[in-house]
Amino acid sequence: MSSDEIVEVDWPATELTSLTGTVRGDDVALVAAMVDRHGDVHSGAVLPGENPVAVTYELYLEDEAEGDGR
């Protein structure tokens, strides 16, 4: 599988284990690691508009300026 190949992870029972990236206005770049309902681990860029959520998802965002004491 090439690094730019798009993979749709089997869902809805997918557990997000890690999410990192930046959000600056409309410019969003996120990378996720997840485990699908079969126990297979996947990681890569999260594509805008291509990530259905079947249950409530909570996400905490912190302003970088507030988080580093500046």
PERA-V218928 format. One line per field, one symbol per residue. ss: DSSP state (H for helix, E for strand, C for the rest). phi: phi as a letter, one per 20 degrees, with the letter a starting at -180 (. if undefined). psi: psi as a letter, one per 40 degrees, with the letter a starting at -180 (. if undefined). Layout:
# PERA-V218928
ss = ???
phi = ???
psi = ???
This chain:
# PERA-V218928
ss = CCCCCCCCCCCCCCEEEEEEEEEECCEEEEEEEEECCCCCEEEEECCCCCCCCCCCCCCCCCCHHHHCCC
phi = .ffdfecefgceecdfdbbcqcccmeeccccccbdefdneecbqfeegmdcfdecfcdcddcfgfffdne
psi = hieehhhhhhieghhhdihiaihgbehhhihihihieeehhiiaihhhefgiheihhhhhhhhddddee.
